[in-house]
Amino acid sequence: MSTEEIIEKALAEDLGDGDHTTLATILPDSQGMAKLLVKENGILCGVKLAEQIFHKVDPALQLYIYYFDGSSIKTGDIVFEVRGRKASILKAERLVLNFMQRLSGIATATNQVVRKLEGLTTIVLDTRKTTPLMRSLEKYAVKTGGGENHRMGLYDMVLIKDNHVDFSGGIVKAIDAVHAYFRLTGRDLPVEIEVRDLDELQQVLDHGKVDRIMLDNFPPELMKEAIRRIAGRFETEASGGITGENIRTYAETGVDYISMGALTHHINSLDMSLKAE
C-alpha cells in the first residue's frame, strides 16, 4: 500500500463525517500556529510523512522544519512549526502524532541496537513482524535508525522455514522444490533456508543451491561452530532469542546478519506533543 493510500485511509478512519469538536469550537478561517515538541530523547522519524498529512488535510498549511528524519533529538527540541487554519491543524494533529511517535520509537530502538555493534561488520535486519498495512513505513523507520530491511513480503525472496521443510519432507526436497518452481515460473529470487541444528546445516552444506542460511535459535557457541563450518560459502543470518543485551555476543561469532522482530513489534512510541501557540 502506498503512503498516499495509508494517509487517506487513516484520515477517513479518524474524521468520519467530520471533526465535530473543531467544527463547534473553532471559526473556519481562524489562523494559528502549533509546534511539535519533543518530550523524550531519541531518533526522529516521520517528518516527511507529517508534511504529507498536513498538506492532504489542507494544502495551504505551512511547515517550518528544524529537524529531519534521522536526526538525534532531545527533550525540549521543537521539530517543526505548522501555521495556517487552526481547524486544519487540529484535524491532522492526532494522525501526525500517532505516526511520528511510533516511527520515531522504531528508529530509536533500532539505533540503540545498531550502536551496540560498533566496530563489527554484522548488519541488523528487521522482519515481517510489522503492523498490517504499515510495513513500508515501519521498515523505513528501521532504516532511519541505521538498520537494514529483510524481505518486504512473501513475494521478493524465498525463505524456507521449518514448517516448509517439515511439510515438504525435508531439507533437500524443499530446496529442490524451490528450484523446480523457479524453472516452471521463470522466477529468479534469492533463496534462504532456516536450519535448526548442525545436522540440518550439514544437509544444506552438502546440497547447496541457496544464498543464505538462517541459524535459528542457535546459542552463541553453537553458532560459532556453524559459522566455522559454513566458511564463507553462504551468507549467514542469526535469528531467535536475540536481544539488545546479548546481540553483541551473537555478532562476535562472525554472522553476517542478525534479524530481530522486536525492532517493529516490541516498541515504545517516542513521546511528543503538538502544542498550540
C-alpha positions as CSV (number, residue, x, y, z in Angstrom):
1,M,0.0,0.0,0.0
2,S,1.3,3.4,-0.9
3,T,1.9,6.2,1.6
4,E,-0.8,8.2,-0.1
5,E,-3.3,5.4,0.4
6,I,-2.3,4.9,4.1
7,I,-2.8,8.6,4.8
8,E,-6.2,8.6,3.0
9,K,-7.5,5.6,4.9
10,A,-6.1,6.8,8.2
11,L,-7.8,10.2,7.8
12,A,-11.1,8.6,6.8
13,E,-10.9,6.4,9.9
14,D,-10.3,9.3,12.2
15,L,-12.5,12.0,10.6
16,G,-15.6,10.1,9.6
17,D,-18.2,12.6,8.7
18,G,-16.4,15.5,10.4
19,D,-14.3,16.7,13.3
20,H,-17.4,17.9,15.2
21,T,-15.4,19.3,18.2
22,T,-13.4,21.5,16.0
23,L,-16.4,22.5,13.8
24,A,-18.2,23.5,17.0
25,T,-15.5,25.4,18.7
26,I,-13.2,26.9,16.0
27,L,-14.1,29.5,13.4
28,P,-13.4,28.1,9.9
29,D,-10.9,30.7,8.8
30,S,-9.2,31.4,12.1
31,Q,-5.5,31.3,11.8
32,G,-2.9,29.9,14.2
33,M,0.3,28.1,14.8
34,A,1.4,24.9,16.6
35,K,4.8,23.4,17.5
36,L,5.8,19.8,17.6
37,L,7.6,19.4,21.0
38,V,9.9,16.6,21.8
39,K,9.4,15.1,25.3
40,E,11.9,12.2,25.1
41,N,15.4,11.7,23.7
42,G,15.7,9.6,20.5
43,I,16.0,9.4,16.8
44,L,13.4,11.3,14.7
45,C,11.3,9.7,12.0
46,G,8.2,10.7,10.2
47,V,8.7,14.3,9.4
48,K,8.1,13.8,5.6
49,L,5.0,11.8,6.5
50,A,3.7,14.6,8.8
51,E,4.2,17.1,6.0
52,Q,2.2,14.9,3.6
53,I,-0.6,14.6,6.2
54,F,-0.8,18.3,6.9
55,H,-0.9,19.1,3.1
56,K,-3.5,16.4,2.5
57,V,-5.8,17.9,5.1
58,D,-5.1,21.5,3.9
59,P,-2.6,22.4,1.1
60,A,-2.4,25.9,2.5
61,L,-0.8,24.8,5.7
62,Q,2.9,25.9,6.0
63,L,5.5,23.9,7.8
64,Y,8.8,25.3,9.1
65,I,11.0,22.3,9.7
66,Y,14.0,22.4,12.1
67,Y,14.9,18.7,12.4
68,F,14.7,16.0,9.7
69,D,14.3,12.2,9.7
70,G,17.3,10.5,11.2
71,S,18.2,13.5,13.5
72,S,19.1,12.9,17.1
73,I,16.5,14.8,19.2
74,K,16.3,15.6,22.9
75,T,13.6,16.7,25.3
76,G,12.6,20.3,24.6
77,D,13.5,20.3,20.9
78,I,11.0,21.8,18.5
79,V,10.9,19.6,15.4
80,F,8.7,21.9,13.3
81,E,6.1,24.7,13.4
82,V,2.9,24.5,11.4
83,R,0.9,27.6,10.5
84,G,-2.4,28.1,8.9
85,R,-6.1,27.4,9.7
86,K,-6.5,26.2,13.3
87,A,-9.2,23.8,12.2
88,S,-6.9,22.1,9.7
89,I,-4.1,21.8,12.3
90,L,-6.5,20.2,14.7
91,K,-7.8,17.7,12.2
92,A,-4.3,16.5,11.4
93,E,-2.9,16.6,14.9
94,R,-3.6,13.1,16.2
95,L,-2.7,11.3,12.9
96,V,0.6,13.2,12.7
97,L,1.4,12.3,16.3
98,N,0.4,8.6,16.0
99,F,2.7,8.1,13.1
100,M,5.6,10.2,14.2
101,Q,5.7,8.8,17.8
102,R,5.6,5.2,16.5
103,L,8.1,5.6,13.7
104,S,10.4,7.5,15.9
105,G,10.1,4.8,18.5
106,I,11.2,2.2,15.9
107,A,14.1,4.3,14.7
108,T,15.2,4.9,18.3
109,A,15.1,1.3,19.2
110,T,16.9,0.3,16.0
111,N,19.6,2.8,16.6
112,Q,20.2,1.6,20.2
113,V,20.7,-1.9,18.9
114,V,23.0,-0.8,16.0
115,R,25.2,1.2,18.2
116,K,25.9,-1.9,20.3
117,L,27.6,-3.4,17.2
118,E,30.1,-0.6,16.6
119,G,33.4,-2.0,15.3
120,L,31.7,-5.2,14.0
121,T,30.5,-5.9,10.4
122,T,27.2,-7.7,11.3
123,I,24.1,-6.0,9.9
124,V,20.9,-5.6,11.8
125,L,17.7,-6.6,9.9
126,D,14.0,-6.2,10.6
127,T,11.4,-8.9,9.8
128,R,7.8,-9.2,8.6
129,K,6.5,-8.8,12.1
130,T,5.0,-5.4,11.3
131,T,1.7,-3.6,11.8
132,P,-0.6,-4.7,9.0
133,L,-0.7,-2.1,6.1
134,M,2.1,-0.1,7.8
135,R,5.0,-2.3,6.7
136,S,6.6,0.2,4.3
137,L,6.6,2.9,6.9
138,E,7.9,0.8,9.7
139,K,10.7,-0.6,7.6
140,Y,11.6,2.9,6.6
141,A,11.9,3.7,10.3
142,V,14.2,0.8,10.8
143,K,16.5,2.2,8.0
144,T,16.2,5.6,9.5
145,G,17.6,4.2,12.7
146,G,20.6,2.6,11.0
147,G,19.3,-0.9,10.4
148,E,18.5,-2.6,7.1
149,N,15.4,-4.3,5.7
150,H,14.9,-8.1,5.2
151,R,12.4,-9.1,2.6
152,M,9.4,-6.7,2.2
153,G,6.9,-9.6,1.9
154,L,6.4,-13.2,0.7
155,Y,7.0,-12.1,-2.9
156,D,10.5,-10.8,-3.1
157,M,12.6,-13.6,-1.5
158,V,12.2,-17.3,-0.9
159,L,12.7,-18.1,2.8
160,I,12.3,-21.8,3.5
161,K,11.4,-22.0,7.2
162,D,10.9,-25.0,9.5
163,N,7.3,-25.6,8.5
164,H,8.1,-25.5,4.8
165,V,10.9,-28.1,5.4
166,D,8.6,-30.4,7.5
167,F,5.6,-30.1,5.1
168,S,7.7,-30.8,2.1
169,G,9.6,-33.8,3.5
170,G,13.0,-32.5,4.4
171,I,15.8,-30.0,3.6
172,V,16.8,-31.4,0.2
173,K,13.2,-31.9,-1.0
174,A,12.3,-28.3,0.0
175,I,15.3,-26.8,-1.8
176,D,14.8,-28.8,-4.9
177,A,11.1,-27.9,-5.0
178,V,12.0,-24.2,-4.9
179,H,14.3,-24.6,-7.9
180,A,11.7,-26.7,-9.8
181,Y,9.2,-23.8,-9.1
182,F,11.7,-21.3,-10.5
183,R,12.1,-23.3,-13.7
184,L,8.4,-23.6,-14.1
185,T,7.6,-19.9,-13.5
186,G,10.7,-18.3,-14.8
187,R,11.4,-16.6,-11.5
188,D,14.8,-16.0,-10.0
189,L,14.7,-14.9,-6.4
190,P,17.2,-15.0,-3.5
191,V,16.9,-18.3,-1.5
192,E,17.4,-18.5,2.2
193,I,16.8,-21.6,4.3
194,E,16.3,-21.9,8.1
195,V,18.2,-24.6,9.9
196,R,17.5,-25.8,13.5
197,D,20.7,-27.8,14.3
198,L,24.1,-28.8,12.9
199,D,22.6,-31.9,11.2
200,E,20.3,-29.7,9.1
201,L,23.1,-27.3,8.5
202,Q,25.3,-30.2,7.1
203,Q,22.5,-31.2,4.8
204,V,22.4,-27.7,3.3
205,L,26.2,-27.5,3.0
206,D,26.2,-30.9,1.2
207,H,23.4,-29.9,-1.2
208,G,23.9,-26.2,-1.8
209,K,21.6,-24.2,-4.1
210,V,20.8,-21.5,-1.5
211,D,22.1,-18.0,-1.0
212,R,21.8,-17.6,2.8
213,I,21.5,-19.8,5.8
214,M,19.4,-18.7,8.8
215,L,20.7,-20.2,12.1
216,D,17.5,-20.3,14.2
217,N,17.8,-20.3,18.0
218,F,21.5,-21.3,17.9
219,P,23.3,-20.3,21.2
220,P,26.4,-18.3,20.5
221,E,28.9,-21.2,20.9
222,L,26.9,-23.4,18.5
223,M,26.6,-20.5,16.1
224,K,30.3,-20.0,16.2
225,E,30.8,-23.6,15.1
226,A,28.2,-23.3,12.4
227,I,29.9,-20.2,11.0
228,R,33.2,-22.1,11.0
229,R,31.6,-25.0,9.0
230,I,29.9,-22.6,6.5
231,A,33.3,-21.0,6.0
232,G,32.0,-18.1,3.9
233,R,30.3,-20.3,1.3
234,F,26.9,-18.8,2.0
235,E,25.6,-15.6,3.7
236,T,24.6,-16.3,7.3
237,E,21.8,-14.9,9.5
238,A,21.1,-15.3,13.2
239,S,17.5,-15.3,14.5
240,G,15.7,-16.2,17.6
241,G,16.3,-15.3,21.3
242,I,18.5,-12.3,20.4
243,T,18.0,-9.1,22.4
244,G,19.7,-5.8,22.8
245,E,21.6,-7.2,25.8
246,N,23.1,-10.2,24.0
247,I,23.3,-9.1,20.4
248,R,27.0,-8.2,20.5
249,T,27.8,-11.7,21.7
250,Y,26.0,-13.1,18.7
251,A,27.6,-10.7,16.3
252,E,31.1,-11.6,17.6
253,T,30.5,-15.1,16.2
254,G,31.1,-13.6,12.7
255,V,27.5,-13.9,11.5
256,D,26.7,-11.6,8.6
257,Y,23.1,-10.6,9.6
258,I,21.0,-10.6,12.7
259,S,17.2,-10.3,12.3
260,M,15.1,-9.0,15.1
261,G,11.3,-8.9,15.1
262,A,11.4,-6.8,18.2
263,L,12.5,-3.8,16.2
264,T,9.0,-3.3,14.9
265,H,6.7,-5.2,17.3
266,H,8.1,-4.6,20.8
267,I,8.2,-0.8,20.6
268,N,7.5,2.1,22.9
269,S,6.5,5.1,21.0
270,L,8.6,8.2,21.5
271,D,6.9,10.9,23.5
272,M,6.0,14.1,21.5
273,S,3.1,16.6,21.6
274,L,1.7,19.3,19.3
275,K,1.3,22.5,21.2
276,A,-0.8,25.3,20.1
277,E,0.6,28.8,20.3
